[in-house]
C-alpha cells in the first residue's frame, strides 16, 4: 500500500514537471513570437498627439501598423508600463516589435525632414508646415506674429522674406515658435555681410531684394533670365519709374493664372498694384529661392527699362531700353494673344 502511494506521488510529480515545462516552453515561444516579430512593410511613421490616452495610443499604433505586428507592438508597449506617449516614431523594415515598443515608451522620436519650395503666400507655407508638423496652420501664423517682428520684420507683408525654400530637420513635436525661428535662422545665415553690402550698394535692404526676387520668379520661368529681369526693375527704381510689373497685379487681384492683364486689372486698388503705386510693393509676392536672391545681387548691369513676353509663348521676354521698341514688342505679343483667342 505504501509502495503504491509512493509510486503514485512520483508519477504525479513527474507529470506536473512535464506540464510545467510544456507551459514554460509555450510561454517562451509566445514571448519570442511577440517580441522578436519583424516589420516587413515600407517605412512608416507613428504620430501620437500630445495628451493621447492609453487606449488612444494603442489604437494609433494598430492603425499605423496594421495586422498582427501592430497588435504586438501595442501590447508590448502597454505591458512595458506605457500609460501615454507623445511624438513621431519611424518604423523601418527589419524593426523588431519589442524595440519599437521600447522606442515609443521612452519617447525616442525620429527626426523628420521638412521641405518646401514653390510657395507663394504665408498661408500656403502654414498649410505645408501643418501637414508635416504637429501644430496647426493657425499656430504657425501666430508664431510668425510673435517671432518675426522682434527680428526686424515690420509687417506681415514682409514675413515671406524671412524664409528660404530648402530642406530642414525637426522633431514632429517642435513648437511653432521654434520652427519659425529655425527657418528664419537659415535665412539670416544666407545674408552674410558681403551680401548685405551688395544689397546696400544697390540701395536695397534684404527684404527689398527678396521682394524683387519674388517678382522676377513670377515674371519668368527661365532661371537664366531672372537676373536680367531683376536688374531691369532695379533700373526702374533708380530712375523713379513705376515698376509696372504684371505679377504684382496678379497678386493684388488674387489670380496668378491670368494670362492677359487688362485695364480692369490695372485699376484694382491695392498697394501691390505697381502700375498704380510707385516703388516696391509692401513685401514679396512669393517666397523666393536662394538662387534667385543671388541672381538679384549679382545681376550684370544693363540699360533695359522695359520687358514684354515673347510672342512665341516660350515664357521668355523681349527687352528694350526705349518706349518705342517696347511698344512694338507689346503689339506683337497682343496680336499673338488675339490669334489664340486669349482674353
C-alpha positions in Angstrom: 0.0 0.0 0.0 2.8 2.4 1.0 4.7 1.5 -2.1 1.8 2.2 -4.4 1.3 5.6 -2.7 5.0 6.5 -3.3 4.8 5.5 -6.9 1.7 7.5 -7.5 3.3 10.5 -5.9 6.3 10.2 -8.1 4.2 9.8 -11.2 2.2 12.9 -10.3 5.3 14.9 -9.6 6.8 13.8 -13.0 3.6 14.6 -14.8 3.5 18.1 -13.1 7.1 18.7 -14.1 6.2 17.8 -17.7 3.2 20.1 -17.7 5.2 22.9 -16.2 8.0 22.5 -18.7 5.5 22.5 -21.6 3.8 25.6 -20.3 7.1 27.4 -19.9 8.1 26.3 -23.3 4.9 27.6 -24.8 5.3 30.8 -22.9 8.8 31.2 -24.1 7.8 30.5 -27.6 4.9 33.0 -27.4 7.2 35.6 -25.9 9.7 35.1 -28.7 7.0 35.2 -31.3 5.7 38.5 -29.9 9.0 40.3 -29.0 11.0 39.1 -32.0 8.4 39.8 -34.7 9.9 41.7 -37.6 8.4 44.5 -39.6 8.3 43.8 -43.3 6.4 46.8 -44.6 7.6 50.1 -46.0 9.0 52.8 -43.7 6.0 54.0 -41.6 5.6 56.8 -39.1 3.5 56.6 -35.9 2.4 60.1 -34.9 1.0 60.2 -31.4 -0.5 63.6 -30.4 0.1 65.2 -27.1 -2.5 64.1 -24.4 -3.4 60.8 -26.0 -4.8 58.2 -23.6 -3.5 54.7 -23.2 -6.3 53.3 -25.4 -5.8 56.1 -28.0 -2.1 55.3 -28.2 -2.7 51.6 -28.7 -5.3 52.4 -31.4 -2.9 54.8 -33.2 -0.2 52.1 -33.2 -2.6 49.5 -34.6 -3.8 51.9 -37.3 -0.3 52.9 -38.3 1.0 49.3 -38.3 -2.0 47.1 -39.4 -2.1 43.4 -38.8 -0.6 41.2 -36.1 2.7 43.2 -36.0 0.8 46.4 -34.9 -1.2 44.5 -32.3 2.1 43.0 -30.9 3.7 46.5 -30.7 0.6 47.9 -29.0 0.5 45.0 -26.5 4.2 45.2 -25.7 4.0 49.0 -25.2 1.2 48.5 -22.7 2.9 45.6 -20.9 6.0 47.8 -20.5 4.0 50.2 -18.4 3.1 52.6 -21.1 0.2 54.9 -20.0 0.6 57.7 -22.6 3.0 58.7 -25.3 3.8 61.7 -27.5 5.9 62.1 -30.6 6.6 60.7 -34.1 8.4 57.4 -34.4 9.7 55.9 -37.6 9.3 52.1 -38.0 11.7 50.8 -40.7 11.8 47.4 -42.4 13.5 44.9 -40.1 12.4 46.6 -36.9 11.7 44.2 -34.0 8.4 44.7 -32.3 9.9 44.9 -28.8 12.4 47.6 -30.0 9.6 49.7 -31.5 7.5 49.4 -28.3 10.5 50.5 -26.2 11.2 53.4 -28.5 7.6 54.7 -28.1 7.8 54.0 -24.3 11.0 56.0 -23.9 9.9 58.8 -26.2 12.9 58.4 -28.6 11.4 60.3 -31.6 12.8 60.0 -35.1 13.5 63.4 -36.7 11.7 64.3 -39.9 12.5 66.3 -42.9 10.5 69.4 -43.8 10.9 70.5 -47.4 9.2 73.4 -49.2 9.5 75.2 -52.5 7.3 77.0 -55.0 5.3 78.6 -52.2 3.7 82.0 -52.7 2.0 83.1 -49.6 2.5 82.8 -45.8 -0.9 80.9 -45.7 0.4 78.4 -48.1 3.6 77.9 -46.1 1.4 77.4 -43.0 -0.6 74.7 -44.8 2.5 72.9 -45.9 4.1 73.1 -42.5 0.9 71.8 -40.7 0.8 68.8 -42.9 4.2 67.8 -41.7 4.3 69.0 -38.1 2.0 68.6 -35.1 1.0 72.2 -34.9 -1.8 73.8 -36.9 -1.8 76.5 -39.6 -3.1 79.0 -37.1 -0.3 78.0 -34.7 2.2 78.8 -37.4 0.8 82.1 -38.3 0.5 83.2 -34.6 4.2 82.2 -34.1 5.1 84.4 -37.1 3.4 87.3 -35.4 5.4 86.8 -32.2 8.8 85.7 -33.6 9.4 87.8 -36.7 8.7 91.4 -35.6 11.5 91.4 -33.0 13.8 90.1 -35.7 13.2 93.2 -37.8 10.2 92.4 -40.0 8.0 95.5 -39.8 4.7 93.9 -41.0 3.1 90.7 -42.0 3.7 91.7 -45.7 7.4 91.3 -45.1 7.2 87.9 -43.3 7.7 85.9 -46.6 11.2 87.4 -46.7 12.1 85.5 -43.5 12.1 82.1 -45.2 14.1 80.3 -47.8 12.9 77.2 -49.6 15.1 74.3 -48.5 15.0 71.0 -46.5 15.1 71.3 -42.8 15.1 68.7 -40.0 12.8 68.9 -37.0 11.1 66.7 -34.4 7.4 66.4 -35.1 6.6 67.9 -31.7 8.7 71.1 -32.2 6.8 74.2 -31.1 5.7 76.6 -33.9 7.9 79.3 -32.4 11.0 77.1 -32.6 10.0 76.1 -36.1 9.6 79.7 -37.4 12.8 80.7 -35.6 14.9 77.9 -37.1 13.6 78.8 -40.6 14.4 82.4 -40.0 17.9 81.5 -38.8 18.6 79.8 -42.1 17.6 83.0 -43.9 19.9 85.0 -41.6 22.7 82.7 -42.4 22.2 83.4 -46.1 22.6 87.1 -45.5 26.3 87.3 -45.0 28.0 90.7 -44.5 29.1 90.6 -48.1 25.6 90.0 -49.4 24.2 92.8 -47.2 26.9 95.1 -48.6 25.9 94.1 -52.2 22.3 94.9 -51.5 23.2 98.2 -49.9 25.3 99.1 -53.0 22.0 98.8 -55.0 20.1 100.9 -52.5 18.2 97.9 -51.2 17.6 96.1 -47.9 17.5 92.3 -47.7 13.7 92.4 -47.6 13.6 94.6 -50.7 16.0 92.2 -52.5 13.6 89.3 -51.6 10.7 91.4 -53.0 12.4 92.0 -56.3 13.4 88.3 -56.4 9.8 87.3 -55.9 8.7 89.4 -58.8 11.4 88.1 -61.0 10.5 84.5 -60.2 6.8 85.2 -61.1 7.8 87.1 -64.2 9.8 84.4 -65.9 10.1 80.6 -65.6 13.5 80.8 -67.2 16.0 80.8 -64.4 18.7 82.2 -66.6 16.6 85.3 -67.3 15.8 86.2 -63.7 19.0 88.3 -63.1 18.2 90.3 -66.2 14.6 90.9 -65.1 15.7 91.8 -61.6 18.2 94.4 -62.9 15.5 95.9 -65.1 13.4 96.5 -62.0 16.3 98.0 -60.1 16.9 100.3 -63.1 13.3 101.5 -62.9 13.5 102.0 -59.2 16.7 104.0 -59.5 15.1 106.3 -62.2 12.0 106.8 -60.1 9.8 104.9 -62.6 6.9 102.8 -61.6 7.7 99.1 -61.7 4.6 98.2 -63.7 5.1 94.6 -63.0 2.3 92.3 -64.1 2.9 89.7 -61.4 2.2 92.3 -58.7 -1.2 93.0 -60.3 -1.9 89.3 -60.4 -1.1 89.1 -56.7 -3.3 92.1 -56.0 -6.2 90.5 -57.9 -5.5 87.2 -56.2 -5.3 85.2 -59.5 -1.9 84.1 -60.7 -3.4 82.2 -63.6 -4.2 85.4 -65.5 -2.6 85.3 -69.0 -3.7 88.8 -70.1 -3.7 91.9 -67.9 -6.5 94.3 -68.9 -7.5 97.8 -67.8 -9.9 96.2 -65.3 -7.0 94.6 -63.5 -4.7 97.6 -63.7 -7.4 99.6 -61.8 -7.5 97.4 -58.8 -6.9 99.3 -55.6 -4.0 97.6 -53.8 -0.6 98.6 -52.5 0.7 95.7 -54.6 -0.5 97.3 -57.9 2.8 98.7 -59.2 1.0 100.2 -62.1 -0.8 102.5 -59.7 1.8 102.9 -56.9 5.5 103.9 -57.2 8.3 101.9 -55.6 8.2 98.3 -54.4 5.1 96.6 -53.1 4.9 96.1 -49.3 6.7 92.8 -49.4 7.5 89.7 -51.5 4.7 88.2 -53.6 6.1 84.8 -53.2 8.9 83.1 -51.1 11.9 83.4 -53.5 14.7 80.8 -53.7 18.2 81.4 -52.6 19.3 81.1 -56.2 17.1 84.0 -57.2 18.3 86.1 -54.3 21.8 85.5 -55.5 20.8 86.4 -59.1 19.4 89.7 -57.9 22.6 90.5 -56.0 24.9 89.5 -58.9 22.9 90.7 -61.8 25.0 92.3 -64.5 24.3 95.9 -65.3 22.3 96.8 -68.4 20.2 99.7 -69.6 16.9 98.0 -70.2 13.8 99.5 -68.7 11.0 97.6 -70.5 10.1 94.0 -71.0 7.3 92.1 -72.7 6.6 88.4 -73.0 7.7 86.9 -76.4 5.1 86.3 -78.9 6.2 82.7 -79.3 4.8 82.0 -75.7 8.2 80.4 -74.8 8.0 82.1 -71.4 10.9 84.3 -72.2 10.9 88.1 -72.8 11.9 90.8 -75.3 13.7 93.6 -73.6 14.0 97.3 -74.6 15.6 100.4 -73.3 13.2 102.8 -75.0 9.4 103.1 -75.2 9.1 102.8 -79.0 10.8 99.5 -79.1 8.8 98.3 -76.2 5.5 99.3 -77.8 6.5 97.3 -80.9 7.2 94.3 -78.8 3.9 94.7 -77.0 1.9 94.9 -80.2 3.4 91.6 -81.4 2.5 90.0 -78.2 -1.0 91.3 -78.1 -1.5 90.1 -81.7 -0.4 86.7 -80.7 -2.9 86.7 -77.8 -5.6 87.7 -80.2 -4.8 84.9 -82.6 -5.1 82.4 -79.8 -8.3 83.9 -78.5 -6.8 84.7 -75.1 -8.9 87.4 -73.5 
